[in-house]
Structures are given as structure tokens and as C-alpha cells.
Amino acid sequence: MSGTRIRLLREGDWPDVIAAEERAYAPSGLSEGGEALRSRHRASPSTCFVLEDAEGFCGYLLALPYPLFRCPDLSRAESDGAAGGSDGSNLHAHDLVIAERARGRGLADRLLLHLEETGREAGYRTLSLVAVRGSHVLWARLGYRARPDVGLPESYGTEAVYMAKALESPSADTVPSPSRAEVG
């Protein structure tokens, strides 16, 4: 992992980001396309990161403020400035892809730890994500709790699981329950 660094996503990164997203998600029908990805970045450029090493692009993470128990719809771009009507207490890890050549080096964990630190520093109380293609096992290992009671947009398919983690302190694990209005 020596020689890798995390930095904010820049305009010149989009060809690599879009290509990596398509390779990772198109086979399962979950690719959302460049405009939707760019809209997530526009909603929160300070929480979207690229990982690189001496060979270049290693992966990316897009995150944006989003109300707890809600998430972006893969079939739609964000309205500029809207970010799902966030109240500012939850940061949603929307998309994380590690380039094929860099997998198996713990880089996804490193990006998520960076996001958690960024979220704590910015005053977010929770971090959420939608686990797809069986990845809920990985996220549970990192402290995320499955919330099967939270309904998801159809664009995620039937196997996706909403997950959340408290950020108040490194040992906190309490995430409130959704209200009736937030479920499904």
C-alpha cells in the first residue's frame, strides 16, 4: 500500500472513473452513467476521492450528504444542489470502485476509513451505503449494519441492502430506526 495516496476527484479523472464504474457495474445492470456520476460529485465535491499510485488511477469513492434511510436513485442524476434534501447529518457512500490491477491490497478499506474521518471532521453523525451483489458481508465486517426495513429504488434490483454506521466516535454503533415515512 506504500506509495498510494487519496486526493479529491478532479475534472481530469472522469474518463478513468466512468470506465471503472462501467466495468464494475454494467454486467449486473447497475451502471448509472457519466452524467449521474458527475451529479453526485457536484452535490459534494469535498467528499469524492480518487486513489492513485505510481502507475496512476487505482479507484474512486463518491459520497454525498443524503438523508438517513434514503439513497440516490441509480436511474436519475441529482438535481443541482439538492443531494436528496439532506439534513446534513448523514453522509452516503454512493459508489466505490477499485481498479482491477489494484484489487486485493486493502484499498477499499483505506478509502472508507478516509471517508469516515472526513465525515467526522465535517460533523456528520452517520455514514450509509447500499450494498449490492452480496457485498453486505464486507460492509458488515467494517461495522455497517444492514437495514432490510429500508426500501430502495427499483434501480438497485432486489438483492441490494441499505446499511448504516454511526460516526459519533470510532466505537459508536447506534443508528436510529427509520420512521414510517422513511421506509419503502
C-alpha positions in Angstrom: 0.0 0.0 0.0 3.1 2.2 0.2 3.0 4.9 -2.5 -0.7 5.1 -2.7 -2.5 8.4 -2.0 -6.0 9.6 -1.7 -6.9 13.0 -3.1 -10.1 14.9 -4.2 -11.5 13.9 -7.5 -10.6 16.3 -10.3 -12.1 17.0 -13.7 -9.3 15.0 -15.5 -10.3 11.9 -13.5 -13.6 11.4 -15.2 -12.5 9.1 -18.0 -11.0 6.7 -15.5 -13.9 7.0 -13.1 -16.6 6.4 -15.8 -14.6 3.5 -17.3 -14.1 1.8 -13.9 -17.7 2.3 -13.0 -18.9 0.8 -16.2 -16.6 -2.3 -16.0 -17.7 -2.8 -12.4 -21.4 -2.4 -12.7 -22.6 -2.7 -16.3 -22.5 -6.6 -16.3 -25.0 -6.6 -13.4 -27.2 -3.8 -14.8 -26.2 -1.3 -12.1 -24.1 1.2 -14.1 -25.6 4.6 -13.9 -23.6 6.5 -16.5 -21.3 9.6 -16.5 -23.9 12.3 -16.0 -25.4 10.7 -12.9 -21.9 10.1 -11.5 -20.9 13.7 -12.2 -24.1 14.9 -10.5 -23.1 13.1 -7.3 -19.8 14.8 -7.4 -21.4 18.2 -8.0 -23.5 17.7 -4.9 -20.5 17.3 -2.7 -17.0 17.7 -4.3 -15.3 17.7 -0.9 -16.4 14.0 -0.2 -15.5 12.5 -3.6 -12.0 10.9 -3.8 -9.6 9.2 -6.1 -6.9 6.8 -5.1 -3.7 6.7 -7.1 -0.2 5.2 -7.0 2.9 5.4 -9.1 1.1 3.7 -12.0 -1.9 6.2 -11.8 -5.5 5.6 -11.1 -6.4 2.9 -8.6 -10.0 3.7 -7.8 -12.5 6.2 -6.6 -15.2 6.8 -4.0 -18.2 9.1 -4.5 -20.1 10.2 -1.4 -22.6 12.9 -0.8 -24.9 14.2 2.0 -28.2 12.3 1.9 -31.0 11.8 4.5 -30.5 8.8 6.6 -32.6 5.8 5.2 -32.7 7.3 1.7 -30.3 7.0 -1.2 -29.8 8.2 -4.7 -31.7 6.5 -7.5 -29.3 5.0 -10.0 -31.7 5.8 -12.8 -31.6 9.6 -12.2 -29.0 12.3 -11.8 -29.0 14.5 -8.7 -30.8 17.9 -9.1 -28.0 20.5 -8.8 -27.6 21.4 -5.1 -30.4 19.1 -3.9 -28.5 16.0 -2.7 -31.7 14.3 -1.8 -32.9 17.1 0.5 -30.2 16.2 3.1 -30.4 17.4 6.6 -26.6 17.3 6.8 -26.4 14.6 9.5 -25.7 11.6 7.1 -23.0 11.1 4.5 -23.9 8.5 1.9 -21.1 6.4 0.4 -22.7 6.1 -3.0 -20.1 4.4 -5.2 -16.7 2.8 -4.6 -14.7 1.0 -7.2 -11.1 -0.3 -7.1 -9.4 -0.7 -10.4 -8.8 -4.4 -11.3 -5.0 -4.0 -11.2 -5.1 -2.7 -7.6 -7.6 -5.1 -6.0 -6.5 -7.3 -3.1 -4.4 -4.5 -1.4 -7.0 -3.3 1.1 -7.6 -0.1 -0.8 -11.4 -0.1 -0.4 -11.0 -0.2 3.4 -8.5 2.6 3.1 -10.9 4.8 1.1 -13.7 4.1 3.5 -11.6 4.9 6.6 -10.7 8.2 4.9 -14.4 8.9 4.2 -15.2 8.2 7.9 -12.5 10.6 9.0 -13.7 13.2 6.6 -17.3 12.7 7.8 -16.4 13.0 11.4 -14.4 16.2 10.8 -17.4 17.7 8.9 -19.8 16.8 11.7 -21.8 14.0 10.1 -23.3 11.6 12.6 -23.8 8.6 10.3 -22.5 7.0 7.2 -24.7 5.0 4.9 -24.4 2.9 1.7 -26.3 0.4 -0.4 -24.6 -3.0 -0.6 -25.0 -4.6 -4.0 -24.0 -8.0 -5.4 -23.6 -9.7 -2.0 -21.1 -7.0 -0.7 -23.1 -6.7 2.6 -20.7 -9.2 4.1 -17.8 -6.9 3.5 -19.6 -3.9 4.9 -20.8 -5.7 8.0 -17.1 -6.5 8.7 -16.4 -2.8 8.6 -19.2 -2.0 11.2 -22.1 -1.3 8.9 -25.5 -2.7 10.0 -28.0 -4.0 7.5 -31.3 -2.2 7.5 -33.6 -4.5 5.5 -36.6 -2.4 6.6 -35.4 0.5 4.4 -37.0 0.4 0.9 -34.7 1.1 -2.0 -35.3 2.5 -5.5 -36.0 -0.3 -8.1 -32.8 0.7 -9.9 -30.8 -1.3 -7.3 -32.5 -4.6 -8.0 -33.9 -7.0 -5.5 -30.7 -8.1 -3.8 -29.4 -4.7 -2.6 -29.3 -3.9 1.1 -29.3 -0.5 2.8 -26.6 -0.3 5.5 -25.6 2.4 8.0 -22.9 3.1 10.6 -22.8 5.7 13.4 -19.8 8.2 13.2 -20.1 10.0 16.5 -17.0 8.1 17.8 -15.0 5.2 16.5 -16.8 2.8 18.9 -20.3 4.1 18.4 -22.7 1.7 16.7 -26.2 3.2 17.4 -28.1 4.2 14.3 -31.7 5.3 14.8 -34.6 3.4 13.3 -36.5 4.8 10.3 -39.9 6.4 10.7 -42.8 5.1 8.7 -42.4 7.9 6.2 -38.8 6.8 5.5 -39.5 3.1 4.9 -40.3 2.0 1.4 
